[in-house]
Amino acid sequence: MIHPDGFRLLDRQECLGLLAEAPVGRVVYTRQALPAVLPVNFSLDTDSSVVLCTSGVSDLVRAIDGVVVAFEADDFHAERRAGWSVVVTGRAAVVTDPGEHERLLRTGPRSWMPMVDGVFVRIEAEMVTGRELTGLPG
């Protein structure tokens, strides 16, 4: 159903399908009591959680480990006035289980940044919302 504002709400499965194809998303979190947004590459795990790989000593890990964050990815085509946006909200946590870490080394995302002490961070997909703009005339 298209809403009067021109957007179509996406269900959870549509949102996850779009996320699975997106190469980059944004982690939205709090840094020094202020909103912060950081673009990251990521992947979806088998349980639909968002997984990213970053340095274990990064400011990001210190800021998000154990707290609720938002994760957003999108794709827009300005010339067609069309696109989509998906937001995952849930608790972020560093993966500490050695077996899980080993599995993610094989199947998880590869950081685009060189690092020595990489860790995986999982964002649980507790709430998944999305909308699509299918294109408006003029």
N, CA, C and O atoms as a DFTB+ gen file, in Angstrom:
552 C
 N C O
     1  1       0.833      -1.184       0.000
     2  2       0.000       0.000       0.000
     3  2       0.879       1.249       0.000
     4  3       1.805       1.366       0.802
     5  1       0.584       2.167      -0.895
     6  2       1.332       3.421      -0.957
     7  2       0.598       4.458      -0.110
     8  3      -0.599       4.690      -0.282
     9  1       1.336       5.071       0.801
    10  2       0.770       6.083       1.687
    11  2       0.649       7.410       0.953
    12  3       1.297       7.615      -0.073
    13  1      -0.176       8.309       1.474
    14  2      -0.355       9.617       0.826
    15  2       0.942      10.407       0.659
    16  3       1.031      11.269      -0.215
    17  1       1.946      10.120       1.488
    18  2       3.215      10.839       1.340
    19  2       4.093      10.245       0.234
    20  3       5.208      10.718       0.012
    21  1       3.596       9.206      -0.465
    22  2       4.322       8.621      -1.591
    23  2       5.211       7.457      -1.237
    24  3       5.844       6.880      -2.121
    25  1       5.279       7.089       0.040
    26  2       6.128       5.974       0.460
    27  2       5.319       4.700       0.626
    28  3       4.140       4.734       0.978
    29  1       5.970       3.586       0.368
    30  2       5.386       2.277       0.630
    31  2       6.170       1.654       1.777
    32  3       7.395       1.550       1.716
    33  1       5.457       1.241       2.822
    34  2       6.116       0.578       3.944
    35  2       6.560      -0.811       3.517
    36  3       5.839      -1.512       2.807
    37  1       7.739      -1.200       3.950
    38  2       8.305      -2.502       3.619
    39  2       8.157      -3.434       4.820
    40  3       8.310      -3.007       5.964
    41  1       7.862      -4.698       4.559
    42  2       7.798      -5.645       5.667
    43  2       9.216      -6.114       6.010
    44  3      10.173      -5.803       5.300
    45  1       9.333      -6.859       7.098
    46  2      10.637      -7.284       7.600
    47  2      11.434      -8.051       6.550
    48  3      12.624      -7.788       6.375
    49  1      10.810      -8.988       5.850
    50  2      11.527      -9.786       4.856
    51  2      12.008      -8.937       3.684
    52  3      13.115      -9.142       3.188
    53  1      11.195      -7.993       3.240
    54  2      11.633      -7.086       2.170
    55  2      12.833      -6.273       2.635
    56  3      13.795      -6.092       1.889
    57  1      12.773      -5.781       3.879
    58  2      13.876      -4.990       4.431
    59  2      15.164      -5.801       4.475
    60  3      16.218      -5.322       4.057
    61  1      15.082      -7.025       4.979
    62  2      16.272      -7.869       5.083
    63  2      16.831      -8.221       3.708
    64  3      18.046      -8.308       3.534
    65  1      15.951      -8.423       2.737
    66  2      16.409      -8.686       1.377
    67  2      17.185      -7.520       0.802
    68  3      18.205      -7.717       0.142
    69  1      16.713      -6.308       1.043
    70  2      17.421      -5.120       0.567
    71  2      18.754      -4.944       1.292
    72  3      19.765      -4.621       0.669
    73  1      18.754      -5.157       2.608
    74  2      20.001      -5.039       3.375
    75  2      21.054      -6.025       2.883
    76  3      22.240      -5.700       2.829
    77  1      20.618      -7.228       2.525
    78  2      21.557      -8.253       2.088
    79  2      22.322      -7.833       0.835
    80  3      23.414      -8.339       0.580
    81  1      21.761      -6.919       0.058
    82  2      22.397      -6.465      -1.183
    83  2      23.182      -5.162      -1.022
    84  3      23.921      -4.772      -1.925
    85  1      23.029      -4.487       0.117
    86  2      23.679      -3.181       0.315
    87  2      25.125      -3.369       0.766
    88  3      25.385      -4.163       1.669
    89  1      26.069      -2.655       0.155
    90  2      27.469      -2.816       0.531
    91  2      27.881      -2.002       1.759
    92  3      28.835      -2.357       2.452
    93  1      27.156      -0.906       2.027
    94  2      27.535       0.017       3.098
    95  2      26.282       0.466       3.831
    96  3      25.225       0.667       3.233
    97  1      26.429       0.618       5.137
    98  2      25.358       1.173       5.958
    99  2      25.946       2.143       6.960
   100  3      27.140       2.440       6.924
   101  1      25.103       2.635       7.855
   102  2      25.551       3.617       8.842
   103  2      25.125       3.185      10.239
   104  3      23.955       2.879      10.473
   105  1      26.075       3.161      11.159
   106  2      25.770       2.907      12.559
   107  2      25.435       4.250      13.192
   108  3      26.201       5.208      13.085
   109  1      24.282       4.310      13.854
   110  2      23.839       5.537      14.528
   111  2      23.916       5.259      16.030
   112  3      23.263       4.345      16.535
   113  1      24.711       6.046      16.729
   114  2      24.960       5.797      18.148
   115  2      25.195       7.125      18.864
   116  3      25.113       8.193      18.257
   117  1      25.486       7.044      20.155
   118  2      25.751       8.240      20.954
   119  2      27.235       8.303      21.279
   120  3      27.815       7.336      21.772
   121  1      27.842       9.453      20.998
   122  2      29.246       9.684      21.313
   123  2      29.331      10.965      22.129
   124  3      28.958      12.036      21.650
   125  1      29.816      10.858      23.344
   126  2      29.923      11.998      24.260
   127  2      28.591      12.723      24.372
   128  3      28.533      13.950      24.300
   129  1      27.522      11.955      24.549
   130  2      26.149      12.436      24.754
   131  2      25.560      13.134      23.523
   132  3      24.540      13.815      23.629
   133  1      26.193      12.969      22.359
   134  2      25.696      13.570      21.128
   135  2      25.472      12.483      20.074
   136  3      26.145      11.452      20.099
   137  1      24.536      12.703      19.150
   138  2      24.325      11.717      18.081
   139  2      25.557      11.636      17.178
   140  3      26.197      12.641      16.871
   141  1      25.862      10.419      16.768
   142  2      26.988      10.190      15.859
   143  2      26.560       9.164      14.812
   144  3      25.747       8.281      15.088
   145  1      27.116       9.291      13.617
   146  2      26.821       8.374      12.520
   147  2      28.141       8.003      11.860
   148  3      28.966       8.865      11.557
   149  1      28.327       6.695      11.642
   150  2      29.562       6.231      11.034
   151  2      29.247       5.243       9.913
   152  3      28.603       4.223      10.159
   153  1      29.690       5.528       8.682
   154  2      29.483       4.557       7.598
   155  2      30.417       3.357       7.778
   156  3      31.586       3.507       8.132
   157  1      29.872       2.166       7.524
   158  2      30.645       0.936       7.661
   159  2      30.184      -0.075       6.614
   160  3      29.038      -0.041       6.166
   161  1      31.085      -0.971       6.231
   162  2      30.644      -2.120       5.456
   163  2      30.174      -3.181       6.444
   164  3      30.578      -3.163       7.607
   165  1      29.332      -4.097       5.999
   166  2      28.689      -5.020       6.917
   167  2      28.198      -6.239       6.153
   168  3      28.301      -6.315       4.929
   169  1      27.665      -7.184       6.904
   170  2      26.936      -8.299       6.303
   171  2      25.801      -8.683       7.245
   172  3      25.794      -8.320       8.421
   173  1      24.848      -9.425       6.699
   174  2      23.776      -9.974       7.523
   175  2      24.162     -11.395       7.890
   176  3      24.642     -12.155       7.048
   177  1      23.950     -11.751       9.150
   178  2      24.233     -13.104       9.582
   179  2      22.989     -13.970       9.390
   180  3      21.929     -13.468       9.017
   181  1      23.124     -15.253       9.643
   182  2      22.015     -16.187       9.415
   183  2      20.799     -15.889      10.282
   184  3      19.685     -16.267       9.919
   185  1      20.985     -15.219      11.420
   186  2      19.864     -14.861      12.293
   187  2      19.325     -13.460      11.990
   188  3      18.540     -12.922      12.770
   189  1      19.731     -12.875      10.886
   190  2      19.324     -11.544      10.415
   191  2      19.974     -10.395      11.172
   192  3      19.621      -9.239      10.938
   193  1      20.911     -10.674      12.071
   194  2      21.602      -9.572      12.738
   195  2      22.615      -8.956      11.778
   196  3      23.103      -9.608      10.854
   197  1      22.915      -7.691      12.023
   198  2      23.920      -6.966      11.245
   199  2      25.274      -7.228      11.905
   200  3      25.406      -7.116      13.123
   201  1      26.272      -7.573      11.103
   202  2      27.603      -7.836      11.629
   203  2      28.591      -6.919      10.924
   204  3      28.571      -6.783       9.701
   205  1      29.452      -6.295      11.715
   206  2      30.522      -5.484      11.148
   207  2      31.831      -5.879      11.797
   208  3      31.846      -6.469      12.877
   209  1      32.914      -5.557      11.143
   210  2      34.247      -5.881      11.630
   211  2      35.015      -4.573      11.785
   212  3      35.072      -3.758      10.865
   213  1      35.601      -4.389      12.958
   214  2      36.336      -3.155      13.214
   215  2      37.460      -3.436      14.204
   216  3      37.592      -4.557      14.696
   217  1      38.244      -2.450      14.488
   218  2      39.336      -2.598      15.435
   219  2      38.790      -2.735      16.852
   220  3      37.873      -2.015      17.248
   221  1      39.357      -3.654      17.599
   222  2      38.922      -3.865      18.975
   223  2      39.176      -2.686      19.888
   224  3      38.566      -2.591      20.953
   225  1      40.057      -1.790      19.499
   226  2      40.358      -0.619      20.333
   227  2      39.734       0.662      19.761
   228  3      40.093       1.765      20.173
   229  1      38.813       0.516      18.823
   230  2      38.220       1.698      18.187
   231  2      37.255       2.420      19.115
   232  3      36.685       1.822      20.028
   233  1      37.083       3.696      18.872
   234  2      36.088       4.481      19.610
   235  2      34.697       3.912      19.401
   236  3      33.864       3.949      20.307
   237  1      34.441       3.382      18.202
   238  2      33.125       2.812      17.904
   239  2      32.813       1.652      18.842
   240  3      31.726       1.606      19.419
   241  1      33.736       0.725      19.004
   242  2      33.500      -0.427      19.879
   243  2      33.230       0.033      21.298
   244  3      32.299      -0.456      21.938
   245  1      34.023       0.959      21.798
   246  2      33.808       1.460      23.166
   247  2      32.446       2.122      23.314
   248  3      31.829       2.041      24.375
   249  1      31.979       2.770      22.270
   250  2      30.719       3.506      22.352
   251  2      29.488       2.616      22.214
   252  3      28.446       2.924      22.791
   253  1      29.585       1.513      21.459
   254  2      28.358       0.760      21.169
   255  2      28.265      -0.593      21.845
   256  3      27.176      -1.165      21.879
   257  1      29.341      -1.136      22.383
   258  2      29.281      -2.472      22.974
   259  2      28.305      -2.489      24.149
   260  3      28.517      -1.813      25.156
   261  1      27.229      -3.276      24.005
   262  2      26.251      -3.430      25.072
   263  2      25.116      -2.429      25.089
   264  3      24.295      -2.448      26.007
   265  1      25.048      -1.552      24.093
   266  2      23.981      -0.542      24.081
   267  2      23.113      -0.694      22.827
   268  3      23.503      -1.345      21.858
   269  1      21.949      -0.089      22.872
   270  2      21.040      -0.107      21.727
   271  2      21.485       0.957      20.733
   272  3      21.732       2.107      21.099
   273  1      21.581       0.554      19.476
   274  2      21.973       1.454      18.390
   275  2      20.988       1.286      17.236
   276  3      20.151       0.384      17.237
   277  1      21.107       2.156      16.278
   278  2      20.377       2.006      15.018
   279  2      21.403       1.772      13.924
   280  3      22.542       2.232      14.005
   281  1      20.979       1.051      12.904
   282  2      21.803       0.806      11.731
   283  2      20.937       1.091      10.519
   284  3      19.825       0.573      10.422
   285  1      21.427       1.904       9.593
   286  2      20.624       2.310       8.435
   287  2      21.401       2.057       7.165
   288  3      22.610       2.281       7.102
   289  1      20.689       1.584       6.146
   290  2      21.247       1.458       4.797
   291  2      20.181       1.918       3.820
   292  3      18.988       1.845       4.114
   293  1      20.606       2.387       2.668
   294  2      19.646       2.895       1.693
   295  2      20.223       2.847       0.292
   296  3      21.408       2.581       0.092
   297  1      19.370       3.107      -0.651
   298  2      19.775       3.236      -2.049
   299  2      18.766       4.165      -2.710
   300  3      17.562       3.913      -2.663
   301  1      19.249       5.228      -3.321
   302  2      18.358       6.200      -3.947
   303  2      18.828       6.540      -5.349
   304  3      20.024       6.534      -5.639
   305  1      17.870       6.835      -6.210
   306  2      18.133       7.234      -7.591
   307  2      17.462       8.588      -7.790
   308  3      16.255       8.665      -8.019
   309  1      18.243       9.640      -7.702
   310  2      17.703      11.002      -7.741
   311  2      16.940      11.284      -9.031
   312  3      15.886      11.921      -9.004
   313  1      17.468      10.814     -10.157
   314  2      16.820      11.109     -11.434
   315  2      15.432      10.478     -11.536
   316  3      14.548      11.028     -12.192
   317  1      15.240       9.340     -10.897
   318  2      13.933       8.676     -10.914
   319  2      13.076       9.035      -9.703
   320  3      11.899       8.683      -9.624
   321  1      13.698       9.744      -8.763
   322  2      13.020      10.094      -7.504
   323  2      12.497       8.832      -6.836
   324  3      11.347       8.774      -6.402
   325  1      13.355       7.826      -6.761
   326  2      12.968       6.534      -6.208
   327  2      14.106       5.985      -5.351
   328  3      15.268       6.345      -5.536
   329  1      13.754       5.113      -4.415
   330  2      14.760       4.480      -3.581
   331  2      14.146       3.845      -2.355
   332  3      12.925       3.758      -2.223
   333  1      15.007       3.405      -1.465
   334  2      14.548       2.763      -0.249
   335  2      15.480       3.076       0.910
   336  3      16.632       3.463       0.715
   337  1      14.964       2.903       2.109
   338  2      15.742       3.074       3.334
   339  2      15.268       2.023       4.334
   340  3      14.067       1.811       4.502
   341  1      16.223       1.363       4.998
   342  2      15.919       0.352       6.008
   343  2      16.682       0.699       7.278
   344  3      17.853       1.072       7.227
   345  1      16.007       0.572       8.423
   346  2      16.622       0.829       9.722
   347  2      16.468      -0.412      10.602
   348  3      15.366      -0.936      10.765
   349  1      17.577      -0.869      11.161
   350  2      17.595      -1.954      12.136
   351  2      17.929      -1.322      13.481
   352  3      18.895      -0.568      13.596
   353  1      17.135      -1.628      14.486
   354  2      17.390      -1.119      15.832
   355  2      17.557      -2.311      16.760
   356  3      16.742      -3.234      16.755
   357  1      18.620      -2.285      17.558
   358  2      18.853      -3.384      18.489
   359  2      20.144      -3.190      19.257
   360  3      20.903      -2.249      19.025
   361  1      20.367      -4.108      20.177
   362  2      21.558      -4.055      21.031
   363  2      22.787      -4.503      20.242
   364  3      22.748      -5.502      19.524
   365  1      23.860      -3.761      20.384
   366  2      25.139      -4.093      19.759
   367  2      26.030      -4.768      20.793
   368  3      26.025      -4.397      21.966
   369  1      26.786      -5.754      20.353
   370  2      27.706      -6.436      21.263
   371  2      28.886      -6.995      20.486
   372  3      28.734      -7.499      19.373
   373  1      30.057      -6.899      21.085
   374  2      31.242      -7.517      20.509
   375  2      31.088      -9.027      20.630
   376  3      30.682      -9.537      21.674
   377  1      31.414      -9.734      19.558
   378  2      31.358     -11.199      19.566
   379  2      32.575     -11.692      20.344
   380  3      33.715     -11.479      19.932
   381  1      32.318     -12.358      21.481
   382  2      33.409     -12.833      22.330
   383  2      33.585     -14.344      22.299
   384  3      34.628     -14.851      22.712
   385  1      32.583     -15.069      21.818
   386  2      32.677     -16.516      21.750
   387  2      33.714     -16.903      20.699
   388  3      33.578     -16.508      19.541
   389  1      34.754     -17.668      21.070
   390  2      35.814     -18.022      20.107
   391  2      35.292     -18.780      18.883
   392  3      35.738     -18.518      17.765
   393  1      34.364     -19.706      19.073
   394  2      33.810     -20.448      17.939
   395  2      33.046     -19.545      16.991
   396  3      33.162     -19.675      15.772
   397  1      32.268     -18.632      17.546
   398  2      31.513     -17.688      16.728
   399  2      32.461     -16.755      15.981
   400  3      32.249     -16.449      14.807
   401  1      33.500     -16.309      16.667
   402  2      34.497     -15.439      16.029
   403  2      35.153     -16.171      14.846
   404  3      35.318     -15.588      13.775
   405  1      35.520     -17.431      15.036
   406  2      36.133     -18.218      13.957
   407  2      35.175     -18.372      12.783
   408  3      35.580     -18.251      11.627
   409  1      33.896     -18.639      13.079
   410  2      32.900     -18.768      12.004
   411  2      32.792     -17.461      11.219
   412  3      32.734     -17.469       9.989
   413  1      32.766     -16.334      11.943
   414  2      32.638     -15.034      11.268
   415  2      33.896     -14.676      10.475
   416  3      33.818     -13.941       9.491
   417  1      35.040     -15.186      10.893
   418  2      36.252     -14.975      10.088
   419  2      36.082     -15.586       8.704
   420  3      36.625     -15.076       7.723
   421  1      35.323     -16.687       8.625
   422  2      35.088     -17.350       7.337
   423  2      33.908     -16.748       6.585
   424  3      33.952     -16.635       5.360
   425  1      32.863     -16.365       7.296
   426  2      31.606     -15.988       6.636
   427  2      31.229     -14.529       6.783
   428  3      30.382     -14.034       6.038
   429  1      31.834     -13.833       7.721
   430  2      31.428     -12.456       8.029
   431  2      32.052     -11.435       7.109
   432  3      32.754     -11.778       6.159
   433  1      31.789     -10.177       7.400
   434  2      32.323      -9.108       6.557
   435  2      33.825      -8.937       6.748
   436  3      34.372      -9.251       7.805
   437  1      34.460      -8.450       5.738
   438  2      35.875      -8.089       5.802
   439  2      35.948      -6.566       5.903
   440  3      35.348      -5.857       5.095
   441  1      36.675      -6.074       6.884
   442  2      36.810      -4.631       7.029
   443  2      37.518      -4.053       5.816
   444  3      38.435      -4.667       5.270
   445  1      37.095      -2.890       5.404
   446  2      37.761      -2.205       4.302
   447  2      39.006      -1.475       4.781
   448  3      39.805      -0.992       3.978
   449  1      39.162      -1.399       6.091
   450  2      40.320      -0.721       6.675
   451  2      41.320      -1.781       7.138
   452  3      40.916      -2.825       7.650
   453  1      42.618      -1.527       6.964
   454  2      43.598      -2.482       7.489
   455  2      43.571      -2.458       9.019
   456  3      43.501      -1.389       9.625
   457  1      43.628      -3.642       9.640
   458  2      43.651      -3.677      11.104
   459  2      44.358      -4.927      11.587
   460  3      44.427      -5.939      10.891
   461  1      44.884      -4.828      12.803
   462  2      45.618      -5.929      13.401
   463  2      44.728      -6.717      14.356
   464  3      44.791      -7.946      14.391
   465  1      43.914      -6.032      15.117
   466  2      43.144      -6.671      16.193
   467  2      41.641      -6.573      15.929
   468  3      40.894      -6.052      16.757
   469  1      41.206      -7.071      14.785
   470  2      39.812      -6.945      14.394
   471  2      38.872      -7.735      15.290
   472  3      39.185      -8.847      15.716
   473  1      37.730      -7.151      15.565
   474  2      36.656      -7.820      16.289
   475  2      35.384      -7.701      15.458
   476  3      35.255      -6.813      14.615
   477  1      34.460      -8.603      15.708
   478  2      33.156      -8.525      15.074
   479  2      32.166      -7.937      16.071
   480  3      32.178      -8.272      17.255
   481  1      31.322      -7.064      15.572
   482  2      30.251      -6.490      16.375
   483  2      28.938      -6.926      15.745
   484  3      28.736      -6.791      14.538
   485  1      28.054      -7.448      16.578
   486  2      26.733      -7.902      16.124
   487  2      25.685      -6.910      16.622
   488  3      25.671      -6.539      17.796
   489  1      24.810      -6.488      15.711
   490  2      23.662      -5.653      16.073
   491  2      22.425      -6.510      15.874
   492  3      22.078      -6.863      14.747
   493  1      21.761      -6.842      16.972
   494  2      20.569      -7.688      16.916
   495  2      19.461      -6.961      16.155
   496  3      19.243      -5.766      16.353
   497  1      18.774      -7.684      15.294
   498  2      17.686      -7.100      14.490
   499  2      16.376      -7.167      15.280
   500  3      15.439      -7.863      14.888
   501  1      16.326      -6.435      16.396
   502  2      15.141      -6.455      17.250
   503  2      13.963      -5.746      16.587
   504  3      12.824      -6.204      16.678
   505  1      14.241      -4.638      15.927
   506  2      13.207      -3.908      15.194
   507  2      13.762      -3.591      13.807
   508  3      14.850      -3.028      13.680
   509  1      13.016      -3.952      12.779
   510  2      13.440      -3.715      11.395
   511  2      12.308      -2.979      10.691
   512  3      11.193      -3.490      10.590
   513  1      12.602      -1.775      10.204
   514  2      11.596      -0.983       9.495
   515  2      12.180      -0.473       8.196
   516  3      13.394      -0.314       8.070
   517  1      11.325      -0.221       7.242
   518  2      11.807       0.312       5.981
   519  2      10.688       0.908       5.169
   520  3       9.508       0.650       5.404
   521  1      11.084       1.703       4.218
   522  2      10.109       2.276       3.295
   523  2      10.766       2.494       1.949
   524  3      11.981       2.646       1.823
   525  1       9.904       2.499       0.958
   526  2      10.363       2.639      -0.421
   527  2       9.620       3.799      -1.070
   528  3       8.406       3.940      -0.925
   529  1      10.356       4.607      -1.773
   530  2       9.770       5.652      -2.610
   531  2       9.829       5.129      -4.040
   532  3      10.912       4.956      -4.599
   533  1       8.680       4.882      -4.620
   534  2       8.663       4.231      -5.923
   535  2       8.750       5.206      -7.086
   536  3       8.729       4.779      -8.240
   537  1       8.844       6.464      -6.824
   538  2       8.970       7.466      -7.870
   539  2       7.730       8.323      -7.936
   540  3       6.607       7.818      -7.952
   541  1       7.941       9.614      -7.975
   542  2       6.826      10.554      -8.031
   543  2       6.900      11.356      -9.319
   544  3       7.994      11.658      -9.794
   545  1       5.788      11.695      -9.874
   546  2       5.800      12.526     -11.084
   547  2       6.322      13.931     -10.789
   548  3       6.106      14.485      -9.711
   549  1       7.005      14.479     -11.766
   550  2       7.445      15.872     -11.720
   551  2       8.388      16.129     -10.639
   552  3       8.847      17.259     -10.474
